[in-house]
């Protein structure tokens, strides 16, 4: 599940977006998906001036993608 966090800065809308890509997607593929999502958002939403798109891999049973590294515990 992704998230969208829009906010107004003056008269322009900016957004931070999290999207989920397949867990086996390459880095290059995930980047291309994020660039396409940013492009579509900016062109499809009035007053949206920028979007920062973060990709997360699809969940895999038994693996936590956002777990803190062992050195940070």
Beta strands, then each sheet from edge to edge (+ up, - down):
strand 1: 3-9
strand 2: 12-21
strand 3: 48-57
sheet 1: 1+ 2- 3-
end
